[in-house]
Amino acid sequence: MKSNQLIDSHNIGAGFDLFRLSKAKEVVGLCYNTLRKFNAEGLPFYRAGKAVFVSKAELAAFIRAKSAKEGGSR
């Protein structure tokens, strides 16, 4: 499967990792309602008109921080 990444012209090594919130289940396997909950807890969303996008890298970092925080409180 071919990746649909756009390349940042200033940093050739950096990929554009945003995906549409409406495609969350197909892309990352999470329901969009889960991502909306994460947004309320601090995960940033990016909007372009009516479209809402989420960064895969920021989502991964958010989940790691959330699991570390929850794991440390047990």
PDB file of N, CA, C and O in Angstrom:
ATOM      1  N   MET A   1       0.844  -1.178   0.000  1.00  0.00           N
ATOM      2  CA  MET A   1       0.000   0.000   0.000  1.00  0.00           C
ATOM      3  C   MET A   1       0.887   1.238   0.000  1.00  0.00           C
ATOM      4  O   MET A   1       1.834   1.323   0.782  1.00  0.00           O
ATOM      5  N   LYS A   2       0.595   2.176  -0.851  1.00  0.00           N
ATOM      6  CA  LYS A   2       1.382   3.391  -0.986  1.00  0.00           C
ATOM      7  C   LYS A   2       0.938   4.432   0.036  1.00  0.00           C
ATOM      8  O   LYS A   2      -0.260   4.621   0.250  1.00  0.00           O
ATOM      9  N   SER A   3       1.891   5.104   0.664  1.00  0.00           N
ATOM     10  CA  SER A   3       1.593   6.124   1.662  1.00  0.00           C
ATOM     11  C   SER A   3       1.264   7.446   0.971  1.00  0.00           C
ATOM     12  O   SER A   3       1.895   7.805  -0.023  1.00  0.00           O
ATOM     13  N   ASN A   4       0.289   8.155   1.492  1.00  0.00           N
ATOM     14  CA  ASN A   4      -0.083   9.463   0.949  1.00  0.00           C
ATOM     15  C   ASN A   4       0.544  10.565   1.790  1.00  0.00           C
ATOM     16  O   ASN A   4      -0.167  11.324   2.448  1.00  0.00           O
ATOM     17  N   GLN A   5       1.858  10.655   1.774  1.00  0.00           N
ATOM     18  CA  GLN A   5       2.548  11.673   2.562  1.00  0.00           C
ATOM     19  C   GLN A   5       2.992  12.814   1.669  1.00  0.00           C
ATOM     20  O   GLN A   5       3.505  12.598   0.571  1.00  0.00           O
ATOM     21  N   LEU A   6       2.792  14.019   2.146  1.00  0.00           N
ATOM     22  CA  LEU A   6       3.323  15.201   1.485  1.00  0.00           C
ATOM     23  C   LEU A   6       4.654  15.523   2.122  1.00  0.00           C
ATOM     24  O   LEU A   6       4.843  15.270   3.311  1.00  0.00           O
ATOM     25  N   ILE A   7       5.565  16.065   1.376  1.00  0.00           N
ATOM     26  CA  ILE A   7       6.905  16.358   1.877  1.00  0.00           C
ATOM     27  C   ILE A   7       7.032  17.846   2.174  1.00  0.00           C
ATOM     28  O   ILE A   7       6.646  18.681   1.356  1.00  0.00           O
ATOM     29  N   ASP A   8       7.569  18.179   3.340  1.00  0.00           N
ATOM     30  CA  ASP A   8       7.866  19.553   3.725  1.00  0.00           C
ATOM     31  C   ASP A   8       9.053  20.026   2.901  1.00  0.00           C
ATOM     32  O   ASP A   8      10.114  19.403   2.931  1.00  0.00           O
ATOM     33  N   SER A   9       8.889  21.123   2.164  1.00  0.00           N
ATOM     34  CA  SER A   9       9.950  21.584   1.266  1.00  0.00           C
ATOM     35  C   SER A   9      11.178  22.087   2.024  1.00  0.00           C
ATOM     36  O   SER A   9      12.273  22.121   1.462  1.00  0.00           O
ATOM     37  N   HIS A  10      11.015  22.480   3.294  1.00  0.00           N
ATOM     38  CA  HIS A  10      12.143  22.961   4.087  1.00  0.00           C
ATOM     39  C   HIS A  10      12.916  21.821   4.729  1.00  0.00           C
ATOM     40  O   HIS A  10      14.115  21.950   4.976  1.00  0.00           O
ATOM     41  N   ASN A  11      12.255  20.720   4.998  1.00  0.00           N
ATOM     42  CA  ASN A  11      12.889  19.573   5.637  1.00  0.00           C
ATOM     43  C   ASN A  11      12.482  18.323   4.862  1.00  0.00           C
ATOM     44  O   ASN A  11      11.417  17.756   5.103  1.00  0.00           O
ATOM     45  N   ILE A  12      13.316  17.908   3.952  1.00  0.00           N
ATOM     46  CA  ILE A  12      12.990  16.805   3.053  1.00  0.00           C
ATOM     47  C   ILE A  12      12.731  15.512   3.830  1.00  0.00           C
ATOM     48  O   ILE A  12      11.930  14.692   3.381  1.00  0.00           O
ATOM     49  N   GLY A  13      13.377  15.303   4.970  1.00  0.00           N
ATOM     50  CA  GLY A  13      13.199  14.090   5.751  1.00  0.00           C
ATOM     51  C   GLY A  13      11.889  14.029   6.522  1.00  0.00           C
ATOM     52  O   GLY A  13      11.501  12.960   6.993  1.00  0.00           O
ATOM     53  N   ALA A  14      11.206  15.150   6.657  1.00  0.00           N
ATOM     54  CA  ALA A  14       9.975  15.194   7.440  1.00  0.00           C
ATOM     55  C   ALA A  14       8.778  14.886   6.556  1.00  0.00           C
ATOM     56  O   ALA A  14       8.652  15.439   5.463  1.00  0.00           O
ATOM     57  N   GLY A  15       7.908  14.018   7.016  1.00  0.00           N
ATOM     58  CA  GLY A  15       6.682  13.709   6.288  1.00  0.00           C
ATOM     59  C   GLY A  15       5.513  14.460   6.885  1.00  0.00           C
ATOM     60  O   GLY A  15       5.578  14.936   8.018  1.00  0.00           O
ATOM     61  N   PHE A  16       4.471  14.560   6.136  1.00  0.00           N
ATOM     62  CA  PHE A  16       3.244  15.212   6.572  1.00  0.00           C
ATOM     63  C   PHE A  16       2.335  14.109   7.077  1.00  0.00           C
ATOM     64  O   PHE A  16       1.796  13.343   6.278  1.00  0.00           O
ATOM     65  N   ASP A  17       2.154  14.013   8.383  1.00  0.00           N
ATOM     66  CA  ASP A  17       1.502  12.838   8.966  1.00  0.00           C
ATOM     67  C   ASP A  17       0.071  13.070   9.434  1.00  0.00           C
ATOM     68  O   ASP A  17      -0.410  12.331  10.293  1.00  0.00           O
ATOM     69  N   LEU A  18      -0.615  14.056   8.906  1.00  0.00           N
ATOM     70  CA  LEU A  18      -1.984  14.318   9.329  1.00  0.00           C
ATOM     71  C   LEU A  18      -2.957  13.379   8.621  1.00  0.00           C
ATOM     72  O   LEU A  18      -2.769  13.024   7.458  1.00  0.00           O
ATOM     73  N   PHE A  19      -4.002  12.986   9.352  1.00  0.00           N
ATOM     74  CA  PHE A  19      -5.077  12.199   8.759  1.00  0.00           C
ATOM     75  C   PHE A  19      -6.404  12.801   9.196  1.00  0.00           C
ATOM     76  O   PHE A  19      -6.498  13.449  10.238  1.00  0.00           O
ATOM     77  N   ARG A  20      -7.428  12.575   8.378  1.00  0.00           N
ATOM     78  CA  ARG A  20      -8.753  13.109   8.683  1.00  0.00           C
ATOM     79  C   ARG A  20      -9.369  12.375   9.861  1.00  0.00           C
ATOM     80  O   ARG A  20      -9.258  11.154   9.971  1.00  0.00           O
ATOM     81  N   LEU A  21     -10.013  13.118  10.731  1.00  0.00           N
ATOM     82  CA  LEU A  21     -10.690  12.540  11.887  1.00  0.00           C
ATOM     83  C   LEU A  21     -11.735  11.518  11.444  1.00  0.00           C
ATOM     84  O   LEU A  21     -11.921  10.493  12.099  1.00  0.00           O
ATOM     85  N   SER A  22     -12.411  11.794  10.341  1.00  0.00           N
ATOM     86  CA  SER A  22     -13.445  10.882   9.856  1.00  0.00           C
ATOM     87  C   SER A  22     -12.875   9.549   9.362  1.00  0.00           C
ATOM     88  O   SER A  22     -13.623   8.581   9.219  1.00  0.00           O
ATOM     89  N   LYS A  23     -11.565   9.481   9.098  1.00  0.00           N
ATOM     90  CA  LYS A  23     -10.906   8.252   8.634  1.00  0.00           C
ATOM     91  C   LYS A  23     -10.094   7.591   9.740  1.00  0.00           C
ATOM     92  O   LYS A  23      -9.269   6.723   9.459  1.00  0.00           O
ATOM     93  N   ALA A  24     -10.312   7.984  10.984  1.00  0.00           N
ATOM     94  CA  ALA A  24      -9.505   7.496  12.112  1.00  0.00           C
ATOM     95  C   ALA A  24      -9.551   5.980  12.252  1.00  0.00           C
ATOM     96  O   ALA A  24      -8.520   5.358  12.508  1.00  0.00           O
ATOM     97  N   LYS A  25     -10.706   5.383  12.093  1.00  0.00           N
ATOM     98  CA  LYS A  25     -10.841   3.928  12.270  1.00  0.00           C
ATOM     99  C   LYS A  25      -9.974   3.182  11.257  1.00  0.00           C
ATOM    100  O   LYS A  25      -9.314   2.207  11.615  1.00  0.00           O
ATOM    101  N   GLU A  26      -9.964   3.623  10.006  1.00  0.00           N
ATOM    102  CA  GLU A  26      -9.177   2.966   8.973  1.00  0.00           C
ATOM    103  C   GLU A  26      -7.678   3.217   9.133  1.00  0.00           C
ATOM    104  O   GLU A  26      -6.865   2.332   8.866  1.00  0.00           O
ATOM    105  N   VAL A  27      -7.318   4.416   9.566  1.00  0.00           N
ATOM    106  CA  VAL A  27      -5.904   4.811   9.604  1.00  0.00           C
ATOM    107  C   VAL A  27      -5.206   4.336  10.874  1.00  0.00           C
ATOM    108  O   VAL A  27      -4.130   3.743  10.794  1.00  0.00           O
ATOM    109  N   VAL A  28      -5.795   4.583  12.045  1.00  0.00           N
ATOM    110  CA  VAL A  28      -5.123   4.253  13.308  1.00  0.00           C
ATOM    111  C   VAL A  28      -5.887   3.255  14.165  1.00  0.00           C
ATOM    112  O   VAL A  28      -5.400   2.856  15.223  1.00  0.00           O
ATOM    113  N   GLY A  29      -7.068   2.844  13.733  1.00  0.00           N
ATOM    114  CA  GLY A  29      -7.830   1.843  14.471  1.00  0.00           C
ATOM    115  C   GLY A  29      -8.516   2.353  15.716  1.00  0.00           C
ATOM    116  O   GLY A  29      -8.862   1.566  16.597  1.00  0.00           O
ATOM    117  N   LEU A  30      -8.721   3.656  15.805  1.00  0.00           N
ATOM    118  CA  LEU A  30      -9.430   4.249  16.939  1.00  0.00           C
ATOM    119  C   LEU A  30     -10.694   4.937  16.449  1.00  0.00           C
ATOM    120  O   LEU A  30     -10.702   5.536  15.373  1.00  0.00           O
ATOM    121  N   CYS A  31     -11.746   4.855  17.222  1.00  0.00           N
ATOM    122  CA  CYS A  31     -12.998   5.528  16.908  1.00  0.00           C
ATOM    123  C   CYS A  31     -12.797   7.044  17.008  1.00  0.00           C
ATOM    124  O   CYS A  31     -12.036   7.520  17.850  1.00  0.00           O
ATOM    125  N   TYR A  32     -13.481   7.794  16.146  1.00  0.00           N
ATOM    126  CA  TYR A  32     -13.319   9.243  16.183  1.00  0.00           C
ATOM    127  C   TYR A  32     -13.798   9.827  17.502  1.00  0.00           C
ATOM    128  O   TYR A  32     -13.317  10.884  17.909  1.00  0.00           O
ATOM    129  N   ASN A  33     -14.736   9.165  18.187  1.00  0.00           N
ATOM    130  CA  ASN A  33     -15.177   9.655  19.497  1.00  0.00           C
ATOM    131  C   ASN A  33     -14.056   9.557  20.532  1.00  0.00           C
ATOM    132  O   ASN A  33     -13.953  10.406  21.417  1.00  0.00           O
ATOM    133  N   THR A  34     -13.221   8.529  20.423  1.00  0.00           N
ATOM    134  CA  THR A  34     -12.061   8.403  21.310  1.00  0.00           C
ATOM    135  C   THR A  34     -11.106   9.561  21.077  1.00  0.00           C
ATOM    136  O   THR A  34     -10.578  10.140  22.026  1.00  0.00           O
ATOM    137  N   LEU A  35     -10.886   9.899  19.803  1.00  0.00           N
ATOM    138  CA  LEU A  35      -9.993  11.018  19.492  1.00  0.00           C
ATOM    139  C   LEU A  35     -10.587  12.346  19.954  1.00  0.00           C
ATOM    140  O   LEU A  35      -9.850  13.237  20.375  1.00  0.00           O
ATOM    141  N   ARG A  36     -11.897  12.489  19.881  1.00  0.00           N
ATOM    142  CA  ARG A  36     -12.533  13.712  20.403  1.00  0.00           C
ATOM    143  C   ARG A  36     -12.333  13.818  21.918  1.00  0.00           C
ATOM    144  O   ARG A  36     -12.130  14.914  22.440  1.00  0.00           O
ATOM    145  N   LYS A  37     -12.389  12.691  22.617  1.00  0.00           N
ATOM    146  CA  LYS A  37     -12.127  12.677  24.054  1.00  0.00           C
ATOM    147  C   LYS A  37     -10.677  13.077  24.319  1.00  0.00           C
ATOM    148  O   LYS A  37     -10.394  13.876  25.212  1.00  0.00           O
ATOM    149  N   PHE A  38      -9.762  12.509  23.528  1.00  0.00           N
ATOM    150  CA  PHE A  38      -8.349  12.874  23.657  1.00  0.00           C
ATOM    151  C   PHE A  38      -8.148  14.361  23.382  1.00  0.00           C
ATOM    152  O   PHE A  38      -7.311  14.997  24.023  1.00  0.00           O
ATOM    153  N   ASN A  39      -8.904  14.923  22.440  1.00  0.00           N
ATOM    154  CA  ASN A  39      -8.813  16.351  22.144  1.00  0.00           C
ATOM    155  C   ASN A  39      -9.224  17.176  23.361  1.00  0.00           C
ATOM    156  O   ASN A  39      -8.607  18.198  23.663  1.00  0.00           O
ATOM    157  N   ALA A  40     -10.263  16.731  24.052  1.00  0.00           N
ATOM    158  CA  ALA A  40     -10.698  17.426  25.269  1.00  0.00           C
ATOM    159  C   ALA A  40      -9.640  17.341  26.364  1.00  0.00           C
ATOM    160  O   ALA A  40      -9.579  18.199  27.244  1.00  0.00           O
ATOM    161  N   GLU A  41      -8.798  16.291  26.306  1.00  0.00           N
ATOM    162  CA  GLU A  41      -7.732  16.104  27.287  1.00  0.00           C
ATOM    163  C   GLU A  41      -6.414  16.745  26.849  1.00  0.00           C
ATOM    164  O   GLU A  41      -5.434  16.698  27.592  1.00  0.00           O
ATOM    165  N   GLY A  42      -6.375  17.343  25.656  1.00  0.00           N
ATOM    166  CA  GLY A  42      -5.178  18.069  25.250  1.00  0.00           C
ATOM    167  C   GLY A  42      -4.573  17.709  23.905  1.00  0.00           C
ATOM    168  O   GLY A  42      -3.645  18.391  23.470  1.00  0.00           O
ATOM    169  N   LEU A  43      -5.046  16.676  23.223  1.00  0.00           N
ATOM    170  CA  LEU A  43      -4.527  16.340  21.896  1.00  0.00           C
ATOM    171  C   LEU A  43      -4.976  17.407  20.900  1.00  0.00           C
ATOM    172  O   LEU A  43      -6.174  17.669  20.786  1.00  0.00           O
ATOM    173  N   PRO A  44      -4.044  18.029  20.180  1.00  0.00           N
ATOM    174  CA  PRO A  44      -4.450  19.088  19.250  1.00  0.00           C
ATOM    175  C   PRO A  44      -5.111  18.546  17.978  1.00  0.00           C
ATOM    176  O   PRO A  44      -4.711  17.508  17.448  1.00  0.00           O
ATOM    177  N   PHE A  45      -6.116  19.261  17.506  1.00  0.00           N
ATOM    178  CA  PHE A  45      -6.756  19.017  16.221  1.00  0.00           C
ATOM    179  C   PHE A  45      -6.387  20.173  15.307  1.00  0.00           C
ATOM    180  O   PHE A  45      -6.128  21.283  15.773  1.00  0.00           O
ATOM    181  N   TYR A  46      -6.364  19.918  14.025  1.00  0.00           N
ATOM    182  CA  TYR A  46      -6.085  20.946  13.021  1.00  0.00           C
ATOM    183  C   TYR A  46      -7.278  21.009  12.089  1.00  0.00           C
ATOM    184  O   TYR A  46      -7.756  19.981  11.607  1.00  0.00           O
ATOM    185  N   ARG A  47      -7.759  22.217  11.837  1.00  0.00           N
ATOM    186  CA  ARG A  47      -8.954  22.384  11.019  1.00  0.00           C
ATOM    187  C   ARG A  47      -8.627  23.132   9.735  1.00  0.00           C
ATOM    188  O   ARG A  47      -7.852  24.089   9.727  1.00  0.00           O
ATOM    189  N   ALA A  48      -9.237  22.670   8.656  1.00  0.00           N
ATOM    190  CA  ALA A  48      -9.177  23.340   7.363  1.00  0.00           C
ATOM    191  C   ALA A  48     -10.608  23.340   6.835  1.00  0.00           C
ATOM    192  O   ALA A  48     -11.076  22.346   6.280  1.00  0.00           O
ATOM    193  N   GLY A  49     -11.292  24.461   7.013  1.00  0.00           N
ATOM    194  CA  GLY A  49     -12.710  24.508   6.671  1.00  0.00           C
ATOM    195  C   GLY A  49     -13.484  23.618   7.625  1.00  0.00           C
ATOM    196  O   GLY A  49     -13.385  23.780   8.842  1.00  0.00           O
ATOM    197  N   LYS A  50     -14.252  22.681   7.090  1.00  0.00           N
ATOM    198  CA  LYS A  50     -15.007  21.753   7.928  1.00  0.00           C
ATOM    199  C   LYS A  50     -14.217  20.499   8.261  1.00  0.00           C
ATOM    200  O   LYS A  50     -14.616  19.735   9.140  1.00  0.00           O
ATOM    201  N   ALA A  51     -13.103  20.275   7.576  1.00  0.00           N
ATOM    202  CA  ALA A  51     -12.296  19.068   7.790  1.00  0.00           C
ATOM    203  C   ALA A  51     -11.458  19.212   9.062  1.00  0.00           C
ATOM    204  O   ALA A  51     -10.906  20.277   9.339  1.00  0.00           O
ATOM    205  N   VAL A  52     -11.373  18.123   9.828  1.00  0.00           N
ATOM    206  CA  VAL A  52     -10.590  18.084  11.056  1.00  0.00           C
ATOM    207  C   VAL A  52      -9.496  17.035  10.871  1.00  0.00           C
ATOM    208  O   VAL A  52      -9.766  15.914  10.441  1.00  0.00           O
ATOM    209  N   PHE A  53      -8.259  17.410  11.200  1.00  0.00           N
ATOM    210  CA  PHE A  53      -7.119  16.525  11.027  1.00  0.00           C
ATOM    211  C   PHE A  53      -6.408  16.293  12.354  1.00  0.00           C
ATOM    212  O   PHE A  53      -6.467  17.127  13.258  1.00  0.00           O
ATOM    213  N   VAL A  54      -5.735  15.146  12.459  1.00  0.00           N
ATOM    214  CA  VAL A  54      -4.966  14.767  13.640  1.00  0.00           C
ATOM    215  C   VAL A  54      -3.591  14.309  13.171  1.00  0.00           C
ATOM    216  O   VAL A  54      -3.476  13.667  12.127  1.00  0.00           O
ATOM    217  N   SER A  55      -2.559  14.629  13.925  1.00  0.00           N
ATOM    218  CA  SER A  55      -1.201  14.192  13.611  1.00  0.00           C
ATOM    219  C   SER A  55      -0.946  12.813  14.215  1.00  0.00           C
ATOM    220  O   SER A  55      -1.218  12.589  15.395  1.00  0.00           O
ATOM    221  N   LYS A  56      -0.425  11.887  13.405  1.00  0.00           N
ATOM    222  CA  LYS A  56      -0.102  10.546  13.909  1.00  0.00           C
ATOM    223  C   LYS A  56       0.994  10.619  14.969  1.00  0.00           C
ATOM    224  O   LYS A  56       0.927   9.913  15.975  1.00  0.00           O
ATOM    225  N   ALA A  57       1.995  11.461  14.754  1.00  0.00           N
ATOM    226  CA  ALA A  57       3.102  11.579  15.705  1.00  0.00           C
ATOM    227  C   ALA A  57       2.613  12.152  17.035  1.00  0.00           C
ATOM    228  O   ALA A  57       2.995  11.660  18.097  1.00  0.00           O
ATOM    229  N   GLU A  58       1.774  13.184  16.984  1.00  0.00           N
ATOM    230  CA  GLU A  58       1.249  13.773  18.215  1.00  0.00           C
ATOM    231  C   GLU A  58       0.303  12.808  18.925  1.00  0.00           C
ATOM    232  O   GLU A  58       0.266  12.773  20.155  1.00  0.00           O
ATOM    233  N   LEU A  59      -0.457  12.030  18.167  1.00  0.00           N
ATOM    234  CA  LEU A  59      -1.330  11.023  18.765  1.00  0.00           C
ATOM    235  C   LEU A  59      -0.503   9.965  19.483  1.00  0.00           C
ATOM    236  O   LEU A  59      -0.832   9.585  20.606  1.00  0.00           O
ATOM    237  N   ALA A  60       0.560   9.487  18.857  1.00  0.00           N
ATOM    238  CA  ALA A  60       1.420   8.477  19.483  1.00  0.00           C
ATOM    239  C   ALA A  60       2.053   9.020  20.763  1.00  0.00           C
ATOM    240  O   ALA A  60       2.086   8.327  21.780  1.00  0.00           O
ATOM    241  N   ALA A  61       2.550  10.241  20.718  1.00  0.00           N
ATOM    242  CA  ALA A  61       3.164  10.854  21.903  1.00  0.00           C
ATOM    243  C   ALA A  61       2.113  11.050  23.008  1.00  0.00           C
ATOM    244  O   ALA A  61       2.400  10.833  24.185  1.00  0.00           O
ATOM    245  N   PHE A  62       0.907  11.459  22.625  1.00  0.00           N
ATOM    246  CA  PHE A  62      -0.167  11.663  23.594  1.00  0.00           C
ATOM    247  C   PHE A  62      -0.525  10.347  24.284  1.00  0.00           C
ATOM    248  O   PHE A  62      -0.684  10.305  25.504  1.00  0.00           O
ATOM    249  N   ILE A  63      -0.652   9.274  23.503  1.00  0.00           N
ATOM    250  CA  ILE A  63      -1.007   7.973  24.076  1.00  0.00           C
ATOM    251  C   ILE A  63       0.104   7.460  24.990  1.00  0.00           C
ATOM    252  O   ILE A  63      -0.172   6.901  26.051  1.00  0.00           O
ATOM    253  N   ARG A  64       1.373   7.652  24.575  1.00  0.00           N
ATOM    254  CA  ARG A  64       2.496   7.234  25.437  1.00  0.00           C
ATOM    255  C   ARG A  64       2.471   7.994  26.754  1.00  0.00           C
ATOM    256  O   ARG A  64       2.632   7.390  27.815  1.00  0.00           O
ATOM    257  N   ALA A  65       2.272   9.299  26.706  1.00  0.00           N
ATOM    258  CA  ALA A  65       2.239  10.114  27.921  1.00  0.00           C
ATOM    259  C   ALA A  65       1.051   9.733  28.799  1.00  0.00           C
ATOM    260  O   ALA A  65       1.168   9.671  30.022  1.00  0.00           O
ATOM    261  N   LYS A  66      -0.081   9.481  28.173  1.00  0.00           N
ATOM    262  CA  LYS A  66      -1.288   9.098  28.922  1.00  0.00           C
ATOM    263  C   LYS A  66      -1.096   7.753  29.614  1.00  0.00           C
ATOM    264  O   LYS A  66      -1.473   7.594  30.775  1.00  0.00           O
ATOM    265  N   SER A  67      -0.514   6.788  28.911  1.00  0.00           N
ATOM    266  CA  SER A  67      -0.305   5.458  29.530  1.00  0.00           C
ATOM    267  C   SER A  67       0.764   5.526  30.603  1.00  0.00           C
ATOM    268  O   SER A  67       0.665   4.811  31.601  1.00  0.00           O
ATOM    269  N   ALA A  68       1.781   6.356  30.436  1.00  0.00           N
ATOM    270  CA  ALA A  68       2.815   6.500  31.467  1.00  0.00           C
ATOM    271  C   ALA A  68       2.226   7.147  32.715  1.00  0.00           C
ATOM    272  O   ALA A  68       2.543   6.757  33.839  1.00  0.00           O
ATOM    273  N   LYS A  69       1.365   8.140  32.504  1.00  0.00           N
ATOM    274  CA  LYS A  69       0.714   8.828  33.622  1.00  0.00           C
ATOM    275  C   LYS A  69      -0.216   7.877  34.375  1.00  0.00           C
ATOM    276  O   LYS A  69      -0.216   7.846  35.606  1.00  0.00           O
ATOM    277  N   GLU A  70      -1.006   7.101  33.631  1.00  0.00           N
ATOM    278  CA  GLU A  70      -1.939   6.162  34.259  1.00  0.00           C
ATOM    279  C   GLU A  70      -1.187   4.999  34.894  1.00  0.00           C
ATOM    280  O   GLU A  70      -1.591   4.508  35.949  1.00  0.00           O
ATOM    281  N   GLY A  71      -0.105   4.553  34.272  1.00  0.00           N
ATOM    282  CA  GLY A  71       0.691   3.460  34.818  1.00  0.00           C
ATOM    283  C   GLY A  71       1.418   3.861  36.094  1.00  0.00           C
ATOM    284  O   GLY A  71       1.627   3.030  36.978  1.00  0.00           O
ATOM    285  N   GLY A  72       1.805   5.137  36.196  1.00  0.00           N
ATOM    286  CA  GLY A  72       2.507   5.619  37.384  1.00  0.00           C
ATOM    287  C   GLY A  72       1.594   5.845  38.563  1.00  0.00           C
ATOM    288  O   GLY A  72       2.060   5.890  39.702  1.00  0.00           O
ATOM    289  N   SER A  73       0.287   5.992  38.319  1.00  0.00           N
ATOM    290  CA  SER A  73      -0.642   6.270  39.420  1.00  0.00           C
ATOM    291  C   SER A  73      -1.189   4.998  40.060  1.00  0.00           C
ATOM    292  O   SER A  73      -1.892   5.071  41.068  1.00  0.00           O
ATOM    293  N   ARG A  74      -0.877   3.832  39.491  1.00  0.00           N
ATOM    294  CA  ARG A  74      -1.398   2.566  40.048  1.00  0.00           C
ATOM    295  C   ARG A  74      -0.569   2.041  41.137  1.00  0.00           C
ATOM    296  O   ARG A  74      -0.879   0.990  41.699  1.00  0.00           O
TER     297      ARG A  74
END
